[in-house]
Amino acid sequence: MSDSSEIWACGRRKTAVARVILRLGSGKCEINGQPAERYFPLESLRIEVDQPFAVTETRGKFDVSVNTQGGGVHGQAGATKLGIARALLHYNPEWRAVLRQNGLLTRDPRAKERKKYGQKGARKRFQFSKR
């Protein structure tokens, strides 16, 4: 932490990484210099990012600044959610139980499986010919 008034945390999902800075404030959320409404156009993604605040009943109490890169918007939303949950945990360790119950402290390990040699993809194969 660089300053006692702000909390830094990192979240990851697939190939996306989100660095989150949490400050006490009015509930403003900024992602890569843009408001969250513009950066995440889908309502479902904004709800996912807001989930840690809803669970801990701290909606509108913190200003969030996120620097995210890699992956797509869904991966970046998941990485941001994990980063916010970890930052809230630094702020108040008593929220660990409620964040854990809602699955917000677990990094989602699912990622793209690599393509194998001699095959068309990770699982798909070329058509088998007996003769």
C-alpha positions in Angstrom: 0.0 0.0 0.0 1.4 3.4 -1.0 -0.9 5.4 1.3 -3.0 4.6 4.3 -6.1 6.1 2.7 -6.0 3.8 -0.3 -5.9 0.0 -0.7 -4.3 -1.8 -3.6 -5.3 -5.3 -4.7 -4.9 -7.5 -7.8 -7.5 -9.8 -9.4 -7.1 -12.3 -12.3 -9.5 -14.2 -14.6 -8.5 -16.2 -17.7 -5.8 -13.9 -19.2 -7.1 -10.7 -17.8 -5.4 -8.8 -14.9 -7.1 -6.0 -12.9 -5.2 -3.7 -10.5 -7.7 -2.2 -8.1 -7.3 0.9 -6.0 -10.0 1.4 -3.3 -10.5 4.7 -1.5 -13.2 5.9 0.9 -15.6 8.1 -1.2 -18.9 8.4 -2.8 -19.1 5.2 -4.9 -17.5 6.4 -8.2 -16.1 3.5 -10.3 -13.6 4.2 -13.0 -12.1 1.5 -15.2 -9.1 2.4 -17.4 -10.0 6.1 -17.1 -13.6 5.6 -18.2 -16.8 5.3 -16.1 -17.9 1.7 -15.5 -21.1 2.3 -17.4 -19.2 3.1 -20.6 -16.4 0.5 -20.1 -18.8 -2.4 -19.3 -21.8 -1.8 -21.7 -23.7 -4.9 -20.5 -25.7 -4.6 -17.3 -24.7 -8.2 -16.3 -21.0 -7.2 -16.2 -21.7 -4.1 -14.1 -23.7 -6.2 -11.7 -20.8 -8.7 -11.5 -18.3 -5.9 -10.7 -20.7 -4.5 -8.0 -21.3 -7.9 -6.3 -18.6 -7.5 -3.6 -20.1 -4.2 -2.5 -23.6 -5.6 -2.5 -22.6 -8.6 -0.3 -20.7 -6.5 2.2 -23.4 -3.7 2.1 -20.8 -1.1 1.3 -22.4 0.2 -2.0 -21.6 3.9 -2.4 -19.0 4.1 0.3 -15.8 3.5 -1.8 -14.4 5.1 -4.9 -12.8 2.4 -7.2 -10.1 3.0 -9.7 -9.2 0.0 -11.9 -6.4 -0.6 -14.4 -7.2 -3.7 -16.3 -5.5 -5.4 -19.3 -5.6 -8.6 -21.2 -8.4 -10.9 -22.2 -11.9 -9.7 -23.1 -14.6 -7.7 -21.2 -16.0 -10.8 -19.4 -12.6 -11.8 -18.2 -11.8 -8.3 -17.1 -15.1 -8.0 -15.2 -14.3 -11.2 -13.3 -10.7 -10.0 -12.6 -12.1 -6.7 -11.4 -14.6 -8.4 -9.1 -11.9 -10.5 -7.5 -9.7 -7.5 -7.1 -12.4 -5.5 -5.4 -13.2 -8.4 -3.0 -9.5 -8.7 -2.0 -9.3 -4.9 -1.4 -12.4 -5.0 0.8 -10.9 -7.9 2.7 -7.8 -5.7 3.4 -10.1 -2.9 4.6 -12.1 -5.1 7.0 -10.9 -8.8 7.6 -14.2 -9.5 9.3 -15.9 -9.6 5.9 -13.9 -12.8 4.9 -16.8 -15.2 5.9 -19.4 -13.4 3.9 -17.1 -12.9 0.9 -16.1 -16.6 1.0 -19.7 -17.8 1.2 -20.6 -15.9 -2.0 -17.5 -17.3 -3.8 -15.9 -13.9 -4.2 -12.4 -14.7 -2.9 -11.8 -17.8 -5.1 -9.9 -17.2 -8.3 -11.8 -18.9 -11.2 -9.1 -21.3 -12.5 -10.9 -22.0 -15.9 -8.8 -21.0 -18.9 -8.5 -21.9 -22.5 -7.0 -25.4 -23.0 -4.1 -25.5 -25.4 -4.2 -27.0 -28.8 -2.5 -30.4 -29.1 -0.2 -31.4 -32.0 -1.7 -33.7 -34.6 -5.2 -32.4 -33.8 -7.5 -29.7 -35.0 -7.9 -28.1 -31.6 -7.7 -28.9 -27.9 -10.2 -31.7 -28.1 -11.4 -31.8 -31.7 -9.5 -34.2 -34.0 -9.2 -34.6 -37.8 -11.6 -37.1 -39.3 -10.4 -40.7 -39.0 -10.0 -42.6 -42.2 -9.7 -46.4 -41.9 -8.6 -46.8 -45.6 
